[in-house]
Amino acid sequence: MDISVVIALYNEKESLRELVGGIRENLEAASLSYEIIMVSDGSTDGSWEEIEAIAAETNAGGKEILHGICFRRNYGKSAALYCGFEAAKGDVVITMDADLQDDPKEIPELYRMVKEDGYDLVSGWKKKRYDNKLTKNIPSKIYNATARWVTKTKLHDMNCGLKAYRNEVVKNIEVYGEMHRYIPFLAKEAGFTNIGEKEVQHHKRKFGKSKFGLNRFINGYLDLLSLWFLQKFGKKPMHLFGVWGTLMFLLGGAIALWIIIRKLVLQHMMQTQLNTQGFTDIKMRAVTDQPLFYIALVVIVIGVMLFLTGFIAELISRNSTQRNTYKIKKQF
């Protein structure tokens, strides 16, 4: 099979029939064998029933063109893509959104770039967008610039839903949490470094409303920090926490030791001086009366905690395996 089209959707009932028709029209015109995998991520608007109705028509006569997966509840786009990738059988896997903003006409060229040009992954670039500039376009540009800087992946639109993958790529990456935004980076980390980009056409949303608000940029930023940490220290957390913990422990210990030695030296000098004048005793400020001493103790405690955090994280990373488990209600 040439192509598997994976579509993760949530409450997009009105657009599904037109979307499937557009995909079939363009792929059959290009003489490509294909399958369409639609993953309903806990939709509540009747999307799954619409998928079943379309499948009954599309798969008539024993054809196996349209496949569906229905989650019992909403797990998120990453979960839907993960299960779609698991089921995909095509040599090239295409992902696209279900809101008709991605154009099925782009699929044959994306397929060609993977099969003939040798790319592992080709990401779409919506250079000209029809979204709200203030709430989506400008934040998206800032987000993509930051993502390029952190991940060192030179893509203009990393979060574009329209992408093409060599089948081997989707079988060797694990999309979890909300990491669907950073699939190109996950692929690069898995050793698939031949990543390309294609300018694609963007359409205005025809039905419903966007499922993503400004909170996605906050979540995206936090996920970016997670990726940075995993990239640098995911396999060696002790190298971060252990180093900083040791430095803070030594710093706090040095400050505390300096306070004690300084008091003893000053006390000895003053006592010697006073003894020459006939005095036999001297009272000095106690070490525990000095705020700097307690600051030093806090630094020592933080250092110990950081070191132990790194030690525990190291044990966890060496002895745990990550699994994605999602409850599927129906599948065909």
ABEGO torsion letter per residue (X at the ends): XABBBBBBBBGAAAAAAAAAAAAAAAAAAAGBBBBBBBBBBGBAAGAAAAAAAAAAAAABGGBBABBBBBBABBAEAAAAAAAAAAABABABBBBBBAAGABBAAAAAAAAAAAAAAGBABBBBBBABBABBAAAAAAAAAAAAAAAAAAAGBBBABAABABBBBBAAAAAABBBBEAAAAAAAAAAAAAGBABBBBBBBBBBBBABEBBABBAAAAAAAAAAAAAAAAAAAAAABAAAAAAAAAAAAAAAAAAAAAAAAAAAAAAAAAAAAAAAAAGBABBBBBBAAABAAAAAAAAAAAAAAAAAAAAAAAAAAAAABBBBBBBBBABBX
